[in-house]
Each structure stands twice: as structure tokens, then as C-alpha cells.
Amino acid sequence: MAKTNKYSSRKSFVCSLFDVALMMANFSQMKTVLDQNQEEQKWYYVLLSCIGLSILLQIVFAVLMLIVWCIERRLEQRCPHHKVTNRDGNSTPQSQTGGTCCIGNTKSKCCSSDVADTLDEIGLFVVFIVIVLNIVIVSFGLTATGTINPANKTQ
């Protein structure tokens, strides 16, 4: 089980690096679009809108995942028998029954898990929209109109 957790942690870390790389690429694309005049870029407003929306949704996703993480940690602290399922689909039940633990058997104490699940599903939808937006960005393309100085050209 320790190797699975180590693998899962590494996989999550690498996915986070990809998220950072995508955000950096979007900022670079936005800089390229903003450096050009509106007349030079045929799809100026479409690209600007898609890139801006992609960056905004990536930030929303990060905030959603931070909220989910906080909710799951709070649930683990309140109820050590609570079953937590991570993003990879691996569950880490701490009891034989694998059921959720409700403090005082009241549904209101357990609704945090439902909120975390809902936010996780919303996060999945946000990631899908970010992927579609970035496909649109790439399909419209960015054209750099700068000229190369012949004196700096390597031979």
C-alpha cells in the first residue's frame, strides 16, 4: 500500500507540473496576441477571449481543488473511519466497513463529503472546458509577425 501512495503522490505532483506548464503557455500565448495589433491578427478577439477564459478556469479549478482538499482533511480529522477517495479513484478506507462515519448519526455532519464530491465533479467539468478551449486556441493559431534581424542570424 505504501508503494501505491508513493506512486499516487508522484502522479499528482507531475499532474500539477503539467497544470503549471499549461498556465505558463497560456500566458505566453496571451502575450503574443497582445503584442500584435488587432489588424494583424485575424482572430484577435476570439484568441484573447479563449486564452483569458482558459486562464480564469484554471484558477477556478485550483481554488475548487483546494476547497475539496480542505473538506477532505477536515472529514479525516473529525472521523478517522471516513472513507476518502482520491482523484485517481483509489480509496483509503480506515475501517473494515468502508462506510462513511456520521458523528452523532446526523446527516448534517456528513454533508461535507457530498459537497466535496460535487465540487470534484465540477472541477472535472472545468478541466474538460479548459482542454476544449486550448484545442480552439491551437486551431486558430498564433502568428508572430516580428521580423528576424539578419545580423543576428546564425550561419
Secondary structure, 3 states (H helix, E strand, C coil): CHHHHHHHHHHHHHHHHHHHHHHHHHHHHHHHHHHCCCCCCCCHHHHHHHHHHHHHHHHHHHHHHHHHHHHHHHHHHHCCCCCEECCCCCEECCCCCCCCCCHHHCHHHHHHHHHHHHHHHHHHHHHHHHHHHHHHHHHHCCCCCCCCCHHHCCC
